[in-house]
Amino acid sequence: MPRRDPHLPPRPAKRRLRHALAATLLLSGLAWWPGCASDELPSFEDIPPAEELYEKGMAQLQGRRILGFIPWTSYSAAIETFQTLIDNYPYSELAVESELRIADAYYRDDKWDEALSYYRDFGDLHPNHEKVPYTMLRTALCHYAQVESPNRDQTATREALAALERLIERFPYAKETREGEDLLRELRGRLARHVIDIGDFYYARNDFQAAASRYRMVLDSFPGLGLDAEALYKLGLSYENMRRYDEALRLYLVIVENFRDSDIAADAENRIAAAQ
């Protein structure tokens, strides 16, 4: 039999046969290899469209009622659904919305640290998005949810205040800013009460200098919050104990002139009468 020139390409029929044989061997190997059976191979057809995933996540986030009257929500299931959308449709507008919904799910589940992380990340990743004011207000509310009573540590209060101040500075006309203004006033009042409590602590221990500095701080840093008369009166008492009688008397007069309708005005008048 004459030998075929080795420089010629292989005959088409044999080339197709070799390819078919290779494919058969590959598929056979996958069939017996553990975990690689054809029915376990991932299929993109198993992933619902982004719109369907988003609707499913929203329904899970809304929750349902067990036995018709017991509300129950699986926040973890909603988070998983939204994360699936993000992972598989990263360039969809719904992926951006899903980032917010994950933050909301953590927020509604009282997982403040996780919610804070997602709200902050959203602002960093999408600084020009229309929902940034919303995330900034929610950031403040996450801190607010962890605020201690006025006689406890006020780190969360200060964090919430800082978040609200950033919101007001950056988006002065946003509706979230208007919502945050009342909360800002409440938090400032809480901090002012905390400072007065510290002053009272020092006053009770006869450290009148330290007490006076706290009462002055309230007047300087937190004016107009309804605590001015109290801070003035307690500062006057501190001055009296420090034998700064003239300064104390002037403070009592300020109370009588400017806070006549307050209960403290009567106490101030009594102090004025006792000094005469």
C-alpha positions as CSV (number, residue, x, y, z in Angstrom):
1,M,0.0,0.0,0.0
2,P,1.5,3.4,-0.9
3,R,2.4,5.6,2.1
4,R,0.5,8.8,2.5
5,D,2.6,12.0,2.3
6,P,3.1,13.1,6.0
7,H,2.9,16.7,5.0
8,L,-0.7,16.5,3.9
9,P,-3.5,17.3,6.4
10,P,-5.4,14.4,7.8
11,R,-8.5,13.1,6.0
12,P,-11.6,14.9,7.1
13,A,-13.4,11.8,8.1
14,K,-10.7,10.6,10.4
15,R,-10.3,14.1,12.0
16,R,-14.0,14.2,12.8
17,L,-13.7,10.7,14.2
18,R,-10.9,11.7,16.5
19,H,-12.8,14.7,17.8
20,A,-15.9,12.6,18.4
21,L,-13.8,10.0,20.2
22,A,-12.2,12.7,22.4
23,A,-15.5,14.2,23.3
24,T,-16.9,10.8,24.1
25,L,-14.0,10.0,26.5
26,L,-14.4,13.4,28.1
27,L,-18.1,13.0,28.8
28,S,-17.5,9.5,30.0
29,G,-14.9,10.7,32.5
30,L,-17.3,13.4,33.8
31,A,-20.0,10.8,34.2
32,W,-18.0,8.7,36.6
33,W,-16.0,11.5,38.3
34,P,-17.5,12.2,41.8
35,G,-19.7,15.3,41.9
36,C,-19.5,15.9,38.1
37,A,-22.5,13.9,37.0
38,S,-24.3,15.7,34.1
39,D,-27.4,16.3,36.2
40,E,-25.3,18.2,38.8
41,L,-23.5,20.5,36.4
42,P,-24.6,24.1,36.9
43,S,-27.0,25.5,34.5
44,F,-27.6,29.2,33.8
45,E,-31.2,28.3,33.0
46,D,-31.7,27.5,36.7
47,I,-31.2,31.2,37.7
48,P,-34.4,33.2,37.4
49,P,-34.4,36.6,35.8
50,A,-33.3,39.6,37.8
51,E,-36.9,41.0,38.0
52,E,-38.2,37.7,39.3
53,L,-35.5,37.5,41.9
54,Y,-36.1,41.0,43.1
55,E,-39.9,40.4,43.4
56,K,-39.1,37.2,45.4
57,G,-36.8,39.1,47.7
58,M,-39.3,41.9,48.3
59,A,-42.0,39.3,49.1
60,Q,-39.7,37.6,51.6
61,L,-38.8,41.0,53.1
62,Q,-42.5,41.8,53.5
63,G,-43.0,38.5,55.4
64,R,-46.1,36.5,55.9
65,R,-48.5,35.4,58.6
66,I,-48.3,32.0,60.2
67,L,-51.8,30.6,61.0
68,G,-53.2,33.7,59.6
69,F,-52.2,36.1,62.4
70,I,-48.6,35.6,63.5
71,P,-46.2,37.8,61.5
72,W,-43.0,36.2,60.5
73,T,-40.2,37.3,58.2
74,S,-37.1,35.3,57.2
75,Y,-34.7,38.2,56.7
76,S,-31.8,35.7,56.0
77,A,-33.8,34.3,53.1
78,A,-34.5,37.7,51.7
79,I,-30.8,38.6,52.0
80,E,-29.8,35.4,50.2
81,T,-32.2,36.2,47.3
82,F,-31.0,39.7,46.9
83,Q,-27.4,38.5,47.0
84,T,-28.1,36.0,44.3
85,L,-29.4,38.8,42.1
86,I,-26.3,40.8,42.8
87,D,-24.0,37.9,42.1
88,N,-25.6,36.9,38.8
89,Y,-26.8,40.3,37.5
90,P,-24.1,42.7,38.7
91,Y,-24.7,45.4,36.1
92,S,-28.5,45.5,36.5
93,E,-30.1,48.5,38.1
94,L,-31.9,46.0,40.4
95,A,-28.5,44.9,41.7
96,V,-28.1,48.4,43.1
97,E,-31.5,48.3,44.6
98,S,-30.8,44.9,46.1
99,E,-27.8,46.4,47.9
100,L,-30.2,48.7,49.7
101,R,-32.7,46.0,50.4
102,I,-30.0,43.9,52.1
103,A,-29.2,46.8,54.3
104,D,-32.9,47.3,55.1
105,A,-33.2,43.6,55.9
106,Y,-30.4,43.8,58.4
107,Y,-31.9,47.0,59.8
108,R,-35.3,45.5,60.3
109,D,-33.7,42.5,61.9
110,D,-32.0,44.8,64.5
111,K,-28.6,43.8,63.2
112,W,-27.2,47.3,63.4
113,D,-23.6,46.7,62.6
114,E,-24.4,44.8,59.4
115,A,-26.9,47.4,58.4
116,L,-24.4,50.2,59.0
117,S,-21.8,48.4,56.9
118,Y,-24.2,48.1,53.9
119,Y,-25.6,51.6,54.1
120,R,-22.0,53.1,54.3
121,D,-20.9,50.9,51.4
122,F,-23.8,52.0,49.3
123,G,-22.8,55.7,49.8
124,D,-19.2,54.9,48.9
125,L,-20.0,52.8,45.8
126,H,-22.8,55.1,44.5
127,P,-22.0,58.6,45.8
128,N,-24.4,60.3,43.3
129,H,-27.3,58.0,43.7
130,E,-30.6,59.5,44.7
131,K,-30.9,57.2,47.7
132,V,-27.7,58.4,49.4
133,P,-29.6,60.8,51.7
134,Y,-31.8,57.8,52.7
135,T,-28.7,55.7,53.5
136,M,-27.2,58.6,55.6
137,L,-30.4,58.9,57.6
138,R,-30.5,55.2,58.1
139,T,-26.9,55.3,59.3
140,A,-27.8,57.8,61.9
141,L,-30.8,55.7,63.0
142,C,-28.6,52.6,63.3
143,H,-26.5,54.5,65.8
144,Y,-29.6,55.9,67.5
145,A,-30.9,52.4,68.0
146,Q,-27.8,51.7,70.1
147,V,-28.0,54.9,72.2
148,E,-27.7,54.3,76.0
149,S,-29.7,56.2,78.7
150,P,-28.3,59.7,79.5
151,N,-26.3,58.4,82.5
152,R,-24.5,55.8,80.3
153,D,-21.8,56.0,77.7
154,Q,-22.9,58.3,74.8
155,T,-20.7,57.2,72.0
156,A,-23.6,56.0,69.9
157,T,-25.3,59.4,70.5
158,R,-22.3,61.2,69.2
159,E,-22.0,58.9,66.2
160,A,-25.7,59.5,65.3
161,L,-25.2,63.2,65.7
162,A,-22.2,63.2,63.4
163,A,-24.1,61.2,60.8
164,L,-27.0,63.7,60.9
165,E,-24.7,66.7,60.7
166,R,-23.1,65.2,57.5
167,L,-26.6,64.6,56.1
168,I,-27.7,68.2,56.8
169,E,-24.5,69.7,55.4
170,R,-24.5,67.6,52.2
171,F,-28.2,67.5,51.4
172,P,-29.8,70.5,53.2
173,Y,-33.0,70.3,51.1
174,A,-33.6,66.5,51.1
175,K,-36.7,65.2,52.8
176,E,-34.5,62.9,54.9
177,T,-32.8,66.0,56.3
178,R,-36.1,67.4,57.5
179,E,-36.8,64.1,59.2
180,G,-33.4,64.1,60.7
181,E,-33.7,67.6,62.2
182,D,-36.1,66.5,65.0
183,L,-33.8,63.6,65.8
184,L,-30.8,65.9,65.8
185,R,-32.5,68.1,68.5
186,E,-33.4,65.1,70.6
187,L,-29.9,63.8,70.5
188,R,-28.4,67.1,71.4
189,G,-30.8,67.3,74.3
190,R,-29.7,63.8,75.4
191,L,-26.1,64.9,75.3
192,A,-26.8,68.0,77.2
193,R,-28.6,66.0,79.9
194,H,-25.6,63.7,80.0
195,V,-23.3,66.6,80.7
196,I,-25.6,68.0,83.4
197,D,-25.7,64.5,85.1
198,I,-21.9,64.6,85.1
199,G,-22.0,68.0,86.7
200,D,-24.4,66.8,89.3
201,F,-22.0,63.9,90.0
202,Y,-19.2,66.3,90.8
203,Y,-21.5,68.7,92.7
204,A,-22.6,65.9,95.0
205,R,-18.9,65.2,95.8
206,N,-18.2,68.9,96.5
207,D,-16.0,69.3,93.5
208,F,-17.7,72.5,92.5
209,Q,-15.1,73.6,90.0
210,A,-15.6,70.5,87.9
211,A,-19.4,70.8,88.3
212,A,-19.4,74.4,87.2
213,S,-17.4,73.6,84.0
214,R,-20.0,71.0,83.0
215,Y,-22.9,73.4,83.6
216,R,-21.1,76.1,81.5
217,M,-20.6,73.5,78.8
218,V,-24.3,73.0,78.5
219,L,-24.9,76.7,78.2
220,D,-22.1,77.1,75.6
221,S,-22.6,74.0,73.5
222,F,-26.3,73.1,73.9
223,P,-28.3,76.3,74.2
224,G,-32.0,76.5,73.5
225,L,-32.8,72.9,74.3
226,G,-34.9,73.6,77.4
227,L,-32.1,73.0,79.8
228,D,-30.8,76.6,80.1
229,A,-32.6,77.6,83.2
230,E,-31.5,74.4,85.0
231,A,-27.9,74.8,83.9
232,L,-27.8,78.5,85.0
233,Y,-29.3,77.7,88.4
234,K,-26.9,74.8,89.1
235,L,-24.0,77.0,87.9
236,G,-25.1,79.7,90.3
237,L,-25.2,77.2,93.2
238,S,-21.7,76.0,92.2
239,Y,-20.5,79.7,92.3
240,E,-22.0,80.2,95.7
241,N,-20.1,77.2,97.0
242,M,-17.0,78.6,95.5
243,R,-17.8,82.0,97.2
244,R,-18.3,83.7,93.9
245,Y,-21.4,85.3,95.2
246,D,-21.7,88.2,92.7
247,E,-21.5,85.9,89.8
248,A,-24.1,83.6,91.3
249,L,-26.4,86.5,91.9
250,R,-26.2,87.6,88.3
251,L,-27.1,84.2,87.1
252,Y,-30.2,84.1,89.3
253,L,-31.3,87.4,87.9
254,V,-30.9,86.1,84.4
255,I,-33.2,83.2,85.3
256,V,-35.8,85.5,86.7
257,E,-35.8,87.8,83.7
258,N,-35.7,85.2,81.0
259,F,-37.3,82.1,82.4
260,R,-40.0,83.5,84.7
261,D,-42.5,80.8,83.6
262,S,-40.2,78.0,84.7
263,D,-40.3,76.2,88.1
264,I,-36.6,77.2,88.6
265,A,-37.5,80.9,88.5
266,A,-39.0,80.7,92.0
267,D,-35.9,79.0,93.4
268,A,-33.8,81.7,91.8
269,E,-35.9,84.4,93.5
270,N,-35.4,82.7,96.8
271,R,-31.6,82.7,96.3
272,I,-31.7,86.4,95.4
273,A,-33.8,87.2,98.6
274,A,-31.4,85.2,100.7
275,A,-28.4,87.2,99.4
276,Q,-29.9,90.5,100.4
